[in-house]
Amino acid sequence: MHHNRTENWVVIKGTAKVTIGDKKMLLHEGESAFIPKATLHRLENLDKIPLEIIEVQNGEYVGEDDIIRFEDKYGRVKPAN
């Protein structure tokens, strides 16, 4: 989630499973999804074909510290002390 920016994801190659809030969808090449500010979102590749997307960020601030992670199976979230 981000407090200060919206995002738009455009699939260039592959198929993306996209979750935006409670809505889940599959996006194929040439399709896109808009993510409003303060909305939980997730992007997944369910295929063996590499997923390539273009992400466009728009807002008053797009710094990395505006990323709020609620779950992270890749170890990027530091445990709370």
mmCIF file of the N, C-alpha and C atoms, coordinates in Angstrom:
data_MODEL
# 
_entry.id   MODEL 
# 
loop_
_atom_site.group_PDB 
_atom_site.id 
_atom_site.type_symbol 
_atom_site.label_atom_id 
_atom_site.label_alt_id 
_atom_site.label_comp_id 
_atom_site.label_asym_id 
_atom_site.label_entity_id 
_atom_site.label_seq_id 
_atom_site.pdbx_PDB_ins_code 
_atom_site.Cartn_x 
_atom_site.Cartn_y 
_atom_site.Cartn_z 
_atom_site.occupancy 
_atom_site.B_iso_or_equiv 
_atom_site.pdbx_formal_charge 
_atom_site.auth_seq_id 
_atom_site.auth_comp_id 
_atom_site.auth_asym_id 
_atom_site.auth_atom_id 
_atom_site.pdbx_PDB_model_num 
ATOM 1   N N  . MET A 1 1  ? 0.851   -1.171  0.000   1.00 0.00 ? 1  MET A N  1 
ATOM 2   C CA . MET A 1 1  ? 0.000   0.000   0.000   1.00 0.00 ? 1  MET A CA 1 
ATOM 3   C C  . MET A 1 1  ? 0.897   1.234   0.000   1.00 0.00 ? 1  MET A C  1 
ATOM 4   N N  . HIS A 1 2  ? 0.378   2.308   -0.544  1.00 0.00 ? 2  HIS A N  1 
ATOM 5   C CA . HIS A 1 2  ? 1.098   3.577   -0.563  1.00 0.00 ? 2  HIS A CA 1 
ATOM 6   C C  . HIS A 1 2  ? 0.126   4.695   -0.173  1.00 0.00 ? 2  HIS A C  1 
ATOM 7   N N  . HIS A 1 3  ? 0.585   5.596   0.658   1.00 0.00 ? 3  HIS A N  1 
ATOM 8   C CA . HIS A 1 3  ? -0.264  6.718   1.060   1.00 0.00 ? 3  HIS A CA 1 
ATOM 9   C C  . HIS A 1 3  ? -0.199  7.886   0.081   1.00 0.00 ? 3  HIS A C  1 
ATOM 10  N N  . ASN A 1 4  ? 0.907   7.993   -0.662  1.00 0.00 ? 4  ASN A N  1 
ATOM 11  C CA . ASN A 1 4  ? 1.151   9.213   -1.432  1.00 0.00 ? 4  ASN A CA 1 
ATOM 12  C C  . ASN A 1 4  ? 1.152   9.041   -2.938  1.00 0.00 ? 4  ASN A C  1 
ATOM 13  N N  . ARG A 1 5  ? 0.818   7.866   -3.446  1.00 0.00 ? 5  ARG A N  1 
ATOM 14  C CA . ARG A 1 5  ? 0.867   7.669   -4.891  1.00 0.00 ? 5  ARG A CA 1 
ATOM 15  C C  . ARG A 1 5  ? -0.138  6.629   -5.367  1.00 0.00 ? 5  ARG A C  1 
ATOM 16  N N  . THR A 1 6  ? -0.506  6.777   -6.616  1.00 0.00 ? 6  THR A N  1 
ATOM 17  C CA . THR A 1 6  ? -1.256  5.748   -7.320  1.00 0.00 ? 6  THR A CA 1 
ATOM 18  C C  . THR A 1 6  ? -0.264  4.997   -8.200  1.00 0.00 ? 6  THR A C  1 
ATOM 19  N N  . GLU A 1 7  ? -0.678  3.830   -8.680  1.00 0.00 ? 7  GLU A N  1 
ATOM 20  C CA . GLU A 1 7  ? 0.153   3.071   -9.605  1.00 0.00 ? 7  GLU A CA 1 
ATOM 21  C C  . GLU A 1 7  ? -0.712  2.546   -10.733 1.00 0.00 ? 7  GLU A C  1 
ATOM 22  N N  . ASN A 1 8  ? -0.083  2.367   -11.867 1.00 0.00 ? 8  ASN A N  1 
ATOM 23  C CA . ASN A 1 8  ? -0.725  1.708   -13.000 1.00 0.00 ? 8  ASN A CA 1 
ATOM 24  C C  . ASN A 1 8  ? 0.236   0.638   -13.483 1.00 0.00 ? 8  ASN A C  1 
ATOM 25  N N  . TRP A 1 9  ? -0.225  -0.612  -13.558 1.00 0.00 ? 9  TRP A N  1 
ATOM 26  C CA . TRP A 1 9  ? 0.587   -1.724  -14.033 1.00 0.00 ? 9  TRP A CA 1 
ATOM 27  C C  . TRP A 1 9  ? 0.126   -2.110  -15.426 1.00 0.00 ? 9  TRP A C  1 
ATOM 28  N N  . VAL A 1 10 ? 1.048   -2.209  -16.355 1.00 0.00 ? 10 VAL A N  1 
ATOM 29  C CA . VAL A 1 10 ? 0.757   -2.649  -17.720 1.00 0.00 ? 10 VAL A CA 1 
ATOM 30  C C  . VAL A 1 10 ? 1.575   -3.912  -17.972 1.00 0.00 ? 10 VAL A C  1 
ATOM 31  N N  . VAL A 1 11 ? 0.903   -5.000  -18.354 1.00 0.00 ? 11 VAL A N  1 
ATOM 32  C CA . VAL A 1 11 ? 1.604   -6.257  -18.627 1.00 0.00 ? 11 VAL A CA 1 
ATOM 33  C C  . VAL A 1 11 ? 2.187   -6.204  -20.031 1.00 0.00 ? 11 VAL A C  1 
ATOM 34  N N  . ILE A 1 12 ? 3.489   -6.418  -20.111 1.00 0.00 ? 12 ILE A N  1 
ATOM 35  C CA . ILE A 1 12 ? 4.205   -6.416  -21.382 1.00 0.00 ? 12 ILE A CA 1 
ATOM 36  C C  . ILE A 1 12 ? 4.405   -7.848  -21.880 1.00 0.00 ? 12 ILE A C  1 
ATOM 37  N N  . LYS A 1 13 ? 4.656   -8.770  -20.941 1.00 0.00 ? 13 LYS A N  1 
ATOM 38  C CA . LYS A 1 13 ? 4.888   -10.173 -21.295 1.00 0.00 ? 13 LYS A CA 1 
ATOM 39  C C  . LYS A 1 13 ? 4.382   -11.059 -20.167 1.00 0.00 ? 13 LYS A C  1 
ATOM 40  N N  . GLY A 1 14 ? 3.705   -12.145 -20.513 1.00 0.00 ? 14 GLY A N  1 
ATOM 41  C CA . GLY A 1 14 ? 3.227   -13.094 -19.513 1.00 0.00 ? 14 GLY A CA 1 
ATOM 42  C C  . GLY A 1 14 ? 1.817   -12.773 -19.058 1.00 0.00 ? 14 GLY A C  1 
ATOM 43  N N  . THR A 1 15 ? 1.450   -13.410 -17.956 1.00 0.00 ? 15 THR A N  1 
ATOM 44  C CA . THR A 1 15 ? 0.136   -13.213 -17.350 1.00 0.00 ? 15 THR A CA 1 
ATOM 45  C C  . THR A 1 15 ? 0.325   -12.905 -15.877 1.00 0.00 ? 15 THR A C  1 
ATOM 46  N N  . ALA A 1 16 ? -0.333  -11.869 -15.387 1.00 0.00 ? 16 ALA A N  1 
ATOM 47  C CA . ALA A 1 16 ? -0.212  -11.449 -13.990 1.00 0.00 ? 16 ALA A CA 1 
ATOM 48  C C  . ALA A 1 16 ? -1.503  -11.731 -13.241 1.00 0.00 ? 16 ALA A C  1 
ATOM 49  N N  . LYS A 1 17 ? -1.368  -12.260 -12.045 1.00 0.00 ? 17 LYS A N  1 
ATOM 50  C CA . LYS A 1 17 ? -2.501  -12.316 -11.119 1.00 0.00 ? 17 LYS A CA 1 
ATOM 51  C C  . LYS A 1 17 ? -2.386  -11.060 -10.264 1.00 0.00 ? 17 LYS A C  1 
ATOM 52  N N  . VAL A 1 18 ? -3.410  -10.234 -10.317 1.00 0.00 ? 18 VAL A N  1 
ATOM 53  C CA . VAL A 1 18 ? -3.394  -8.949  -9.632  1.00 0.00 ? 18 VAL A CA 1 
ATOM 54  C C  . VAL A 1 18 ? -4.512  -8.927  -8.595  1.00 0.00 ? 18 VAL A C  1 
ATOM 55  N N  . THR A 1 19 ? -4.169  -8.505  -7.393  1.00 0.00 ? 19 THR A N  1 
ATOM 56  C CA . THR A 1 19 ? -5.155  -8.291  -6.347  1.00 0.00 ? 19 THR A CA 1 
ATOM 57  C C  . THR A 1 19 ? -5.116  -6.813  -5.988  1.00 0.00 ? 19 THR A C  1 
ATOM 58  N N  . ILE A 1 20 ? -6.273  -6.159  -6.063  1.00 0.00 ? 20 ILE A N  1 
ATOM 59  C CA . ILE A 1 20 ? -6.413  -4.751  -5.696  1.00 0.00 ? 20 ILE A CA 1 
ATOM 60  C C  . ILE A 1 20 ? -7.592  -4.679  -4.735  1.00 0.00 ? 20 ILE A C  1 
ATOM 61  N N  . GLY A 1 21 ? -7.296  -4.438  -3.458  1.00 0.00 ? 21 GLY A N  1 
ATOM 62  C CA . GLY A 1 21 ? -8.357  -4.501  -2.456  1.00 0.00 ? 21 GLY A CA 1 
ATOM 63  C C  . GLY A 1 21 ? -8.899  -5.929  -2.410  1.00 0.00 ? 21 GLY A C  1 
ATOM 64  N N  . ASP A 1 22 ? -10.214 -6.085  -2.547  1.00 0.00 ? 22 ASP A N  1 
ATOM 65  C CA . ASP A 1 22 ? -10.852 -7.399  -2.539  1.00 0.00 ? 22 ASP A CA 1 
ATOM 66  C C  . ASP A 1 22 ? -11.001 -7.996  -3.933  1.00 0.00 ? 22 ASP A C  1 
ATOM 67  N N  . LYS A 1 23 ? -10.604 -7.255  -4.951  1.00 0.00 ? 23 LYS A N  1 
ATOM 68  C CA . LYS A 1 23 ? -10.789 -7.688  -6.341  1.00 0.00 ? 23 LYS A CA 1 
ATOM 69  C C  . LYS A 1 23 ? -9.552  -8.425  -6.847  1.00 0.00 ? 23 LYS A C  1 
ATOM 70  N N  . LYS A 1 24 ? -9.762  -9.604  -7.465  1.00 0.00 ? 24 LYS A N  1 
ATOM 71  C CA . LYS A 1 24 ? -8.681  -10.380 -8.065  1.00 0.00 ? 24 LYS A CA 1 
ATOM 72  C C  . LYS A 1 24 ? -8.955  -10.509 -9.555  1.00 0.00 ? 24 LYS A C  1 
ATOM 73  N N  . MET A 1 25 ? -7.884  -10.415 -10.360 1.00 0.00 ? 25 MET A N  1 
ATOM 74  C CA . MET A 1 25 ? -8.048  -10.521 -11.811 1.00 0.00 ? 25 MET A CA 1 
ATOM 75  C C  . MET A 1 25 ? -6.778  -11.059 -12.439 1.00 0.00 ? 25 MET A C  1 
ATOM 76  N N  . LEU A 1 26 ? -6.913  -11.590 -13.633 1.00 0.00 ? 26 LEU A N  1 
ATOM 77  C CA . LEU A 1 26 ? -5.765  -11.980 -14.434 1.00 0.00 ? 26 LEU A CA 1 
ATOM 78  C C  . LEU A 1 26 ? -5.580  -10.938 -15.518 1.00 0.00 ? 26 LEU A C  1 
ATOM 79  N N  . LEU A 1 27 ? -4.359  -10.483 -15.690 1.00 0.00 ? 27 LEU A N  1 
ATOM 80  C CA . LEU A 1 27 ? -4.032  -9.527  -16.745 1.00 0.00 ? 27 LEU A CA 1 
ATOM 81  C C  . LEU A 1 27 ? -3.093  -10.193 -17.729 1.00 0.00 ? 27 LEU A C  1 
ATOM 82  N N  . HIS A 1 28 ? -3.392  -10.039 -19.008 1.00 0.00 ? 28 HIS A N  1 
ATOM 83  C CA . HIS A 1 28 ? -2.590  -10.601 -20.082 1.00 0.00 ? 28 HIS A CA 1 
ATOM 84  C C  . HIS A 1 28 ? -1.852  -9.463  -20.784 1.00 0.00 ? 28 HIS A C  1 
ATOM 85  N N  . GLU A 1 29 ? -0.978  -9.825  -21.714 1.00 0.00 ? 29 GLU A N  1 
ATOM 86  C CA . GLU A 1 29 ? -0.192  -8.828  -22.435 1.00 0.00 ? 29 GLU A CA 1 
ATOM 87  C C  . GLU A 1 29 ? -1.071  -7.716  -22.994 1.00 0.00 ? 29 GLU A C  1 
ATOM 88  N N  . GLY A 1 30 ? -0.670  -6.473  -22.757 1.00 0.00 ? 30 GLY A N  1 
ATOM 89  C CA . GLY A 1 30 ? -1.407  -5.318  -23.245 1.00 0.00 ? 30 GLY A CA 1 
ATOM 90  C C  . GLY A 1 30 ? -2.511  -4.837  -22.323 1.00 0.00 ? 30 GLY A C  1 
ATOM 91  N N  . GLU A 1 31 ? -2.798  -5.570  -21.258 1.00 0.00 ? 31 GLU A N  1 
ATOM 92  C CA . GLU A 1 31 ? -3.843  -5.160  -20.311 1.00 0.00 ? 31 GLU A CA 1 
ATOM 93  C C  . GLU A 1 31 ? -3.206  -4.446  -19.124 1.00 0.00 ? 31 GLU A C  1 
ATOM 94  N N  . SER A 1 32 ? -4.018  -3.655  -18.420 1.00 0.00 ? 32 SER A N  1 
ATOM 95  C CA . SER A 1 32 ? -3.480  -2.869  -17.319 1.00 0.00 ? 32 SER A CA 1 
ATOM 96  C C  . SER A 1 32 ? -4.443  -2.827  -16.146 1.00 0.00 ? 32 SER A C  1 
ATOM 97  N N  . ALA A 1 33 ? -3.908  -2.392  -15.006 1.00 0.00 ? 33 ALA A N  1 
ATOM 98  C CA . ALA A 1 33 ? -4.703  -2.231  -13.782 1.00 0.00 ? 33 ALA A CA 1 
ATOM 99  C C  . ALA A 1 33 ? -4.274  -0.947  -13.091 1.00 0.00 ? 33 ALA A C  1 
ATOM 100 N N  . PHE A 1 34 ? -5.241  -0.240  -12.534 1.00 0.00 ? 34 PHE A N  1 
ATOM 101 C CA . PHE A 1 34 ? -4.996  0.995   -11.794 1.00 0.00 ? 34 PHE A CA 1 
ATOM 102 C C  . PHE A 1 34 ? -5.128  0.702   -10.305 1.00 0.00 ? 34 PHE A C  1 
ATOM 103 N N  . ILE A 1 35 ? -4.158  1.178   -9.517  1.00 0.00 ? 35 ILE A N  1 
ATOM 104 C CA . ILE A 1 35 ? -4.172  0.996   -8.072  1.00 0.00 ? 35 ILE A CA 1 
ATOM 105 C C  . ILE A 1 35 ? -4.286  2.370   -7.419  1.00 0.00 ? 35 ILE A C  1 
ATOM 106 N N  . PRO A 1 36 ? -5.426  2.657   -6.771  1.00 0.00 ? 36 PRO A N  1 
ATOM 107 C CA . PRO A 1 36 ? -5.597  3.950   -6.087  1.00 0.00 ? 36 PRO A CA 1 
ATOM 108 C C  . PRO A 1 36 ? -4.702  4.053   -4.845  1.00 0.00 ? 36 PRO A C  1 
ATOM 109 N N  . LYS A 1 37 ? -4.506  5.266   -4.367  1.00 0.00 ? 37 LYS A N  1 
ATOM 110 C CA . LYS A 1 37 ? -3.778  5.487   -3.111  1.00 0.00 ? 37 LYS A CA 1 
ATOM 111 C C  . LYS A 1 37 ? -4.447  4.696   -1.988  1.00 0.00 ? 37 LYS A C  1 
ATOM 112 N N  . ALA A 1 38 ? -3.636  4.293   -1.015  1.00 0.00 ? 38 ALA A N  1 
ATOM 113 C CA . ALA A 1 38 ? -4.104  3.648   0.215   1.00 0.00 ? 38 ALA A CA 1 
ATOM 114 C C  . ALA A 1 38 ? -4.926  2.385   -0.039  1.00 0.00 ? 38 ALA A C  1 
ATOM 115 N N  . THR A 1 39 ? -4.594  1.665   -1.102  1.00 0.00 ? 39 THR A N  1 
ATOM 116 C CA . THR A 1 39 ? -5.307  0.426   -1.429  1.00 0.00 ? 39 THR A CA 1 
ATOM 117 C C  . THR A 1 39 ? -4.317  -0.730  -1.409  1.00 0.00 ? 39 THR A C  1 
ATOM 118 N N  . LEU A 1 40 ? -4.641  -1.782  -0.662  1.00 0.00 ? 40 LEU A N  1 
ATOM 119 C CA . LEU A 1 40 ? -3.788  -2.967  -0.646  1.00 0.00 ? 40 LEU A CA 1 
ATOM 120 C C  . LEU A 1 40 ? -3.730  -3.545  -2.048  1.00 0.00 ? 40 LEU A C  1 
ATOM 121 N N  . HIS A 1 41 ? -2.544  -3.971  -2.466  1.00 0.00 ? 41 HIS A N  1 
ATOM 122 C CA . HIS A 1 41 ? -2.402  -4.554  -3.796  1.00 0.00 ? 41 HIS A CA 1 
ATOM 123 C C  . HIS A 1 41 ? -1.261  -5.551  -3.814  1.00 0.00 ? 41 HIS A C  1 
ATOM 124 N N  . ARG A 1 42 ? -1.369  -6.486  -4.766  1.00 0.00 ? 42 ARG A N  1 
ATOM 125 C CA . ARG A 1 42 ? -0.375  -7.547  -4.895  1.00 0.00 ? 42 ARG A CA 1 
ATOM 126 C C  . ARG A 1 42 ? -0.278  -7.963  -6.351  1.00 0.00 ? 42 ARG A C  1 
ATOM 127 N N  . LEU A 1 43 ? 0.919   -8.320  -6.779  1.00 0.00 ? 43 LEU A N  1 
ATOM 128 C CA . LEU A 1 43 ? 1.181   -8.770  -8.145  1.00 0.00 ? 43 LEU A CA 1 
ATOM 129 C C  . LEU A 1 43 ? 1.861   -10.127 -8.051  1.00 0.00 ? 43 LEU A C  1 
ATOM 130 N N  . GLU A 1 44 ? 1.355   -11.108 -8.813  1.00 0.00 ? 44 GLU A N  1 
ATOM 131 C CA . GLU A 1 44 ? 1.932   -12.451 -8.794  1.00 0.00 ? 44 GLU A CA 1 
ATOM 132 C C  . GLU A 1 44 ? 2.095   -12.981 -10.218 1.00 0.00 ? 44 GLU A C  1 
ATOM 133 N N  . ASN A 1 45 ? 3.124   -13.786 -10.407 1.00 0.00 ? 45 ASN A N  1 
ATOM 134 C CA . ASN A 1 45 ? 3.315   -14.506 -11.655 1.00 0.00 ? 45 ASN A CA 1 
ATOM 135 C C  . ASN A 1 45 ? 3.000   -15.967 -11.380 1.00 0.00 ? 45 ASN A C  1 
ATOM 136 N N  . LEU A 1 46 ? 1.946   -16.498 -11.986 1.00 0.00 ? 46 LEU A N  1 
ATOM 137 C CA . LEU A 1 46 ? 1.539   -17.877 -11.760 1.00 0.00 ? 46 LEU A CA 1 
ATOM 138 C C  . LEU A 1 46 ? 2.063   -18.825 -12.827 1.00 0.00 ? 46 LEU A C  1 
ATOM 139 N N  . ASP A 1 47 ? 2.861   -18.318 -13.748 1.00 0.00 ? 47 ASP A N  1 
ATOM 140 C CA . ASP A 1 47 ? 3.309   -19.100 -14.892 1.00 0.00 ? 47 ASP A CA 1 
ATOM 141 C C  . ASP A 1 47 ? 4.823   -19.273 -14.868 1.00 0.00 ? 47 ASP A C  1 
ATOM 142 N N  . LYS A 1 48 ? 5.320   -20.169 -15.722 1.00 0.00 ? 48 LYS A N  1 
ATOM 143 C CA . LYS A 1 48 ? 6.768   -20.338 -15.860 1.00 0.00 ? 48 LYS A CA 1 
ATOM 144 C C  . LYS A 1 48 ? 7.375   -19.284 -16.774 1.00 0.00 ? 48 LYS A C  1 
ATOM 145 N N  . ILE A 1 49 ? 6.542   -18.647 -17.595 1.00 0.00 ? 49 ILE A N  1 
ATOM 146 C CA . ILE A 1 49 ? 7.002   -17.570 -18.470 1.00 0.00 ? 49 ILE A CA 1 
ATOM 147 C C  . ILE A 1 49 ? 7.300   -16.348 -17.598 1.00 0.00 ? 49 ILE A C  1 
ATOM 148 N N  . PRO A 1 50 ? 8.455   -15.719 -17.763 1.00 0.00 ? 50 PRO A N  1 
ATOM 149 C CA . PRO A 1 50 ? 8.747   -14.518 -16.968 1.00 0.00 ? 50 PRO A CA 1 
ATOM 150 C C  . PRO A 1 50 ? 7.675   -13.440 -17.194 1.00 0.00 ? 50 PRO A C  1 
ATOM 151 N N  . LEU A 1 51 ? 7.291   -12.795 -16.118 1.00 0.00 ? 51 LEU A N  1 
ATOM 152 C CA . LEU A 1 51 ? 6.319   -11.706 -16.167 1.00 0.00 ? 51 LEU A CA 1 
ATOM 153 C C  . LEU A 1 51 ? 7.072   -10.394 -16.294 1.00 0.00 ? 51 LEU A C  1 
ATOM 154 N N  . GLU A 1 52 ? 6.700   -9.596  -17.285 1.00 0.00 ? 52 GLU A N  1 
ATOM 155 C CA . GLU A 1 52 ? 7.285   -8.267  -17.452 1.00 0.00 ? 52 GLU A CA 1 
ATOM 156 C C  . GLU A 1 52 ? 6.162   -7.248  -17.425 1.00 0.00 ? 52 GLU A C  1 
ATOM 157 N N  . ILE A 1 53 ? 6.334   -6.224  -16.599 1.00 0.00 ? 53 ILE A N  1 
ATOM 158 C CA . ILE A 1 53 ? 5.335   -5.159  -16.505 1.00 0.00 ? 53 ILE A CA 1 
ATOM 159 C C  . ILE A 1 53 ? 6.023   -3.810  -16.571 1.00 0.00 ? 53 ILE A C  1 
ATOM 160 N N  . ILE A 1 54 ? 5.239   -2.807  -16.879 1.00 0.00 ? 54 ILE A N  1 
ATOM 161 C CA . ILE A 1 54 ? 5.649   -1.419  -16.705 1.00 0.00 ? 54 ILE A CA 1 
ATOM 162 C C  . ILE A 1 54 ? 4.804   -0.882  -15.555 1.00 0.00 ? 54 ILE A C  1 
ATOM 163 N N  . GLU A 1 55 ? 5.456   -0.270  -14.582 1.00 0.00 ? 55 GLU A N  1 
ATOM 164 C CA . GLU A 1 55 ? 4.747   0.328   -13.450 1.00 0.00 ? 55 GLU A CA 1 
ATOM 165 C C  . GLU A 1 55 ? 4.906   1.838   -13.539 1.00 0.00 ? 55 GLU A C  1 
ATOM 166 N N  . VAL A 1 56 ? 3.798   2.535   -13.595 1.00 0.00 ? 56 VAL A N  1 
ATOM 167 C CA . VAL A 1 56 ? 3.802   3.993   -13.610 1.00 0.00 ? 56 VAL A CA 1 
ATOM 168 C C  . VAL A 1 56 ? 3.296   4.475   -12.258 1.00 0.00 ? 56 VAL A C  1 
ATOM 169 N N  . GLN A 1 57 ? 4.118   5.254   -11.565 1.00 0.00 ? 57 GLN A N  1 
ATOM 170 C CA . GLN A 1 57 ? 3.756   5.803   -10.264 1.00 0.00 ? 57 GLN A CA 1 
ATOM 171 C C  . GLN A 1 57 ? 3.444   7.281   -10.431 1.00 0.00 ? 57 GLN A C  1 
ATOM 172 N N  . ASN A 1 58 ? 2.375   7.717   -9.782  1.00 0.00 ? 58 ASN A N  1 
ATOM 173 C CA . ASN A 1 58 ? 1.975   9.117   -9.899  1.00 0.00 ? 58 ASN A CA 1 
ATOM 174 C C  . ASN A 1 58 ? 1.521   9.608   -8.534  1.00 0.00 ? 58 ASN A C  1 
ATOM 175 N N  . GLY A 1 59 ? 2.114   10.706  -8.076  1.00 0.00 ? 59 GLY A N  1 
ATOM 176 C CA . GLY A 1 59 ? 1.707   11.258  -6.793  1.00 0.00 ? 59 GLY A CA 1 
ATOM 177 C C  . GLY A 1 59 ? 2.672   12.308  -6.320  1.00 0.00 ? 59 GLY A C  1 
ATOM 178 N N  . GLU A 1 60 ? 2.347   12.866  -5.171  1.00 0.00 ? 60 GLU A N  1 
ATOM 179 C CA . GLU A 1 60 ? 3.174   13.938  -4.630  1.00 0.00 ? 60 GLU A CA 1 
ATOM 180 C C  . GLU A 1 60 ? 4.491   13.429  -4.055  1.00 0.00 ? 60 GLU A C  1 
ATOM 181 N N  . TYR A 1 61 ? 4.582   12.090  -3.804  1.00 0.00 ? 61 TYR A N  1 
ATOM 182 C CA . TYR A 1 61 ? 5.820   11.497  -3.293  1.00 0.00 ? 61 TYR A CA 1 
ATOM 183 C C  . TYR A 1 61 ? 5.862   10.038  -3.725  1.00 0.00 ? 61 TYR A C  1 
ATOM 184 N N  . VAL A 1 62 ? 6.985   9.605   -4.309  1.00 0.00 ? 62 VAL A N  1 
ATOM 185 C CA . VAL A 1 62 ? 7.099   8.225   -4.795  1.00 0.00 ? 62 VAL A CA 1 
ATOM 186 C C  . VAL A 1 62 ? 8.332   7.514   -4.214  1.00 0.00 ? 62 VAL A C  1 
ATOM 187 N N  . GLY A 1 63 ? 8.798   7.948   -3.052  1.00 0.00 ? 63 GLY A N  1 
ATOM 188 C CA . GLY A 1 63 ? 9.968   7.337   -2.416  1.00 0.00 ? 63 GLY A CA 1 
ATOM 189 C C  . GLY A 1 63 ? 9.684   5.936   -1.898  1.00 0.00 ? 63 GLY A C  1 
ATOM 190 N N  . GLU A 1 64 ? 10.760  5.162   -1.754  1.00 0.00 ? 64 GLU A N  1 
ATOM 191 C CA . GLU A 1 64 ? 10.641  3.776   -1.284  1.00 0.00 ? 64 GLU A CA 1 
ATOM 192 C C  . GLU A 1 64 ? 10.046  3.685   0.124   1.00 0.00 ? 64 GLU A C  1 
ATOM 193 N N  . ASP A 1 65 ? 10.211  4.713   0.945   1.00 0.00 ? 65 ASP A N  1 
ATOM 194 C CA . ASP A 1 65 ? 9.669   4.648   2.300   1.00 0.00 ? 65 ASP A CA 1 
ATOM 195 C C  . ASP A 1 65 ? 8.160   4.871   2.339   1.00 0.00 ? 65 ASP A C  1 
ATOM 196 N N  . ASP A 1 66 ? 7.515   5.012   1.184   1.00 0.00 ? 66 ASP A N  1 
ATOM 197 C CA . ASP A 1 66 ? 6.048   5.071   1.113   1.00 0.00 ? 66 ASP A CA 1 
ATOM 198 C C  . ASP A 1 66 ? 5.460   3.683   0.823   1.00 0.00 ? 66 ASP A C  1 
ATOM 199 N N  . ILE A 1 67 ? 6.298   2.655   0.847   1.00 0.00 ? 67 ILE A N  1 
ATOM 200 C CA . ILE A 1 67 ? 5.812   1.285   0.660   1.00 0.00 ? 67 ILE A CA 1 
ATOM 201 C C  . ILE A 1 67 ? 5.497   0.702   2.025   1.00 0.00 ? 67 ILE A C  1 
ATOM 202 N N  . ILE A 1 68 ? 4.249   0.288   2.211   1.00 0.00 ? 68 ILE A N  1 
ATOM 203 C CA . ILE A 1 68 ? 3.815   -0.340  3.453   1.00 0.00 ? 68 ILE A CA 1 
ATOM 204 C C  . ILE A 1 68 ? 3.510   -1.796  3.136   1.00 0.00 ? 68 ILE A C  1 
ATOM 205 N N  . ARG A 1 69 ? 4.320   -2.714  3.672   1.00 0.00 ? 69 ARG A N  1 
ATOM 206 C CA . ARG A 1 69 ? 4.146   -4.142  3.404   1.00 0.00 ? 69 ARG A CA 1 
ATOM 207 C C  . ARG A 1 69 ? 3.388   -4.790  4.556   1.00 0.00 ? 69 ARG A C  1 
ATOM 208 N N  . PHE A 1 70 ? 2.371   -5.561  4.227   1.00 0.00 ? 70 PHE A N  1 
ATOM 209 C CA . PHE A 1 70 ? 1.579   -6.269  5.221   1.00 0.00 ? 70 PHE A CA 1 
ATOM 210 C C  . PHE A 1 70 ? 1.978   -7.737  5.309   1.00 0.00 ? 70 PHE A C  1 
ATOM 211 N N  . GLU A 1 71 ? 2.546   -8.245  4.225   1.00 0.00 ? 71 GLU A N  1 
ATOM 212 C CA . GLU A 1 71 ? 3.027   -9.618  4.153   1.00 0.00 ? 71 GLU A CA 1 
ATOM 213 C C  . GLU A 1 71 ? 4.152   -9.625  3.136   1.00 0.00 ? 71 GLU A C  1 
ATOM 214 N N  . ASP A 1 72 ? 5.181   -10.439 3.377   1.00 0.00 ? 72 ASP A N  1 
ATOM 215 C CA . ASP A 1 72 ? 6.303   -10.448 2.448   1.00 0.00 ? 72 ASP A CA 1 
ATOM 216 C C  . ASP A 1 72 ? 7.034   -11.779 2.530   1.00 0.00 ? 72 ASP A C  1 
ATOM 217 N N  . LYS A 1 73 ? 6.766   -12.660 1.574   1.00 0.00 ? 73 LYS A N  1 
ATOM 218 C CA . LYS A 1 73 ? 7.419   -13.963 1.577   1.00 0.00 ? 73 LYS A CA 1 
ATOM 219 C C  . LYS A 1 73 ? 8.858   -13.890 1.064   1.00 0.00 ? 73 LYS A C  1 
ATOM 220 N N  . TYR A 1 74 ? 9.314   -12.705 0.664   1.00 0.00 ? 74 TYR A N  1 
ATOM 221 C CA . TYR A 1 74 ? 10.665  -12.531 0.140   1.00 0.00 ? 74 TYR A CA 1 
ATOM 222 C C  . TYR A 1 74 ? 11.637  -11.937 1.151   1.00 0.00 ? 74 TYR A C  1 
ATOM 223 N N  . GLY A 1 75 ? 11.190  -11.757 2.381   1.00 0.00 ? 75 GLY A N  1 
ATOM 224 C CA . GLY A 1 75 ? 12.078  -11.309 3.436   1.00 0.00 ? 75 GLY A CA 1 
ATOM 225 C C  . GLY A 1 75 ? 12.443  -9.840  3.418   1.00 0.00 ? 75 GLY A C  1 
ATOM 226 N N  . ARG A 1 76 ? 11.637  -9.002  2.771   1.00 0.00 ? 76 ARG A N  1 
ATOM 227 C CA . ARG A 1 76 ? 11.952  -7.571  2.731   1.00 0.00 ? 76 ARG A CA 1 
ATOM 228 C C  . ARG A 1 76 ? 11.405  -6.819  3.937   1.00 0.00 ? 76 ARG A C  1 
ATOM 229 N N  . VAL A 1 77 ? 10.497  -7.431  4.684   1.00 0.00 ? 77 VAL A N  1 
ATOM 230 C CA . VAL A 1 77 ? 9.919   -6.775  5.868   1.00 0.00 ? 77 VAL A CA 1 
ATOM 231 C C  . VAL A 1 77 ? 10.751  -7.167  7.084   1.00 0.00 ? 77 VAL A C  1 
ATOM 232 N N  . LYS A 1 78 ? 11.156  -6.154  7.836   1.00 0.00 ? 78 LYS A N  1 
ATOM 233 C CA . LYS A 1 78 ? 11.886  -6.412  9.061   1.00 0.00 ? 78 LYS A CA 1 
ATOM 234 C C  . LYS A 1 78 ? 10.895  -6.679  10.178  1.00 0.00 ? 78 LYS A C  1 
ATOM 235 N N  . PRO A 1 79 ? 11.142  -7.697  11.013  1.00 0.00 ? 79 PRO A N  1 
ATOM 236 C CA . PRO A 1 79 ? 10.211  -7.969  12.109  1.00 0.00 ? 79 PRO A CA 1 
ATOM 237 C C  . PRO A 1 79 ? 10.122  -6.803  13.085  1.00 0.00 ? 79 PRO A C  1 
ATOM 238 N N  . ALA A 1 80 ? 8.940   -6.599  13.631  1.00 0.00 ? 80 ALA A N  1 
ATOM 239 C CA . ALA A 1 80 ? 8.745   -5.521  14.627  1.00 0.00 ? 80 ALA A CA 1 
ATOM 240 C C  . ALA A 1 80 ? 9.487   -5.887  15.910  1.00 0.00 ? 80 ALA A C  1 
ATOM 241 N N  . ASN A 1 81 ? 10.086  -4.892  16.558  1.00 0.00 ? 81 ASN A N  1 
ATOM 242 C CA . ASN A 1 81 ? 10.812  -5.127  17.815  1.00 0.00 ? 81 ASN A CA 1 
ATOM 243 C C  . ASN A 1 81 ? 9.889   -5.167  18.984  1.00 0.00 ? 81 ASN A C  1 
# 
